[in-house]
Amino acid sequence: MWRRATVFAAARKRGVLPPADQDANEDLVGAAEAAQILGYGNADSFISALGHGLLPDLEQPDGFEYRRGSAGRPRQQRWKRSRLEELAARRSSTP
């Protein structure tokens, strides 16, 4: 048996969890949800646009989710929902 605090401290040290002082209320979303917020058809089209430099404001993600095992990529980018919503609002207000 492990104490919860010990497990969380080890996970934060390895980078699996965000630092304790990071705002826990900020919602980080993955590519699928980011695509939906920005009006892309799916996560693949969002990642493609990101890779082609069409979203320079999002080139640097706000965080990462680290996964172990063979289910998908081991490190997946995450963006703040508020940042995505702000970008979506700016994009819809420009002619």
C-alpha positions as CSV (number, residue, x, y, z in Angstrom):
1,M,0.0,0.0,0.0
2,W,1.2,3.5,-0.9
3,R,0.1,6.8,0.6
4,R,-1.7,9.0,-2.0
5,A,0.7,11.9,-1.4
6,T,3.7,9.7,-2.1
7,V,2.2,8.5,-5.4
8,F,1.2,12.0,-6.5
9,A,4.7,13.4,-5.6
10,A,6.4,10.7,-7.6
11,A,4.0,11.3,-10.6
12,R,4.7,15.0,-10.5
13,K,8.4,14.4,-10.4
14,R,8.2,12.2,-13.4
15,G,6.1,14.7,-15.3
16,V,3.0,12.5,-15.4
17,L,1.0,15.0,-13.4
18,P,1.2,18.8,-13.5
19,P,3.0,20.6,-10.6
20,A,0.9,21.0,-7.5
21,D,1.0,24.8,-7.8
22,Q,-0.4,24.8,-11.4
23,D,-4.0,25.9,-11.6
24,A,-6.0,22.7,-11.3
25,N,-9.2,24.4,-12.4
26,E,-7.9,25.1,-15.9
27,D,-9.2,22.5,-18.2
28,L,-6.7,21.0,-20.6
29,V,-8.1,19.3,-23.7
30,G,-6.7,17.0,-26.3
31,A,-6.7,17.2,-30.1
32,A,-10.2,15.8,-30.5
33,E,-11.9,18.4,-28.3
34,A,-9.6,21.2,-29.6
35,A,-10.8,20.3,-33.2
36,Q,-14.4,20.6,-32.1
37,I,-13.9,23.9,-30.4
38,L,-12.1,25.4,-33.4
39,G,-14.5,23.9,-36.0
40,Y,-12.3,21.2,-37.5
41,G,-14.0,18.0,-38.7
42,N,-11.8,15.8,-36.6
43,A,-8.6,15.5,-34.6
44,D,-6.6,14.5,-37.7
45,S,-7.5,17.7,-39.6
46,F,-6.7,19.8,-36.5
47,I,-3.2,18.1,-36.1
48,S,-2.6,18.5,-39.8
49,A,-3.4,22.2,-39.7
50,L,-1.1,22.5,-36.6
51,G,1.7,20.7,-38.4
52,H,1.3,22.9,-41.5
53,G,1.7,26.1,-39.4
54,L,-1.9,27.2,-39.8
55,L,-2.3,27.6,-36.0
56,P,0.8,29.5,-34.9
57,D,-0.9,30.5,-31.6
58,L,-1.1,26.8,-30.6
59,E,2.3,25.5,-31.7
60,Q,3.3,25.3,-28.0
61,P,0.9,23.1,-26.0
62,D,0.0,24.0,-22.5
63,G,0.7,20.5,-21.2
64,F,1.2,16.9,-22.0
65,E,-0.5,13.7,-21.1
66,Y,1.9,10.8,-20.7
67,R,0.6,7.3,-21.3
68,R,2.3,4.0,-20.8
69,G,1.8,0.9,-22.8
70,S,0.8,0.4,-26.5
71,A,-2.5,2.3,-26.5
72,G,-1.7,5.3,-28.8
73,R,1.1,7.8,-28.6
74,P,3.0,7.8,-25.3
75,R,2.9,11.7,-25.1
76,Q,-0.1,13.6,-26.2
77,Q,-0.4,17.4,-26.4
78,R,-3.0,19.3,-24.4
79,W,-4.2,22.9,-24.7
80,K,-6.1,25.1,-22.2
81,R,-9.8,25.3,-23.1
82,S,-9.9,29.0,-22.5
83,R,-7.0,29.6,-24.9
84,L,-8.8,27.6,-27.6
85,E,-12.1,29.4,-27.0
86,E,-10.4,32.7,-27.2
87,L,-8.7,31.7,-30.5
88,A,-12.1,30.5,-31.9
89,A,-13.7,33.8,-31.0
90,R,-11.0,35.8,-32.7
91,R,-11.2,33.6,-35.8
92,S,-15.0,34.0,-36.1
93,S,-14.8,37.8,-35.6
94,T,-12.3,38.3,-38.5
95,P,-13.8,38.8,-42.0
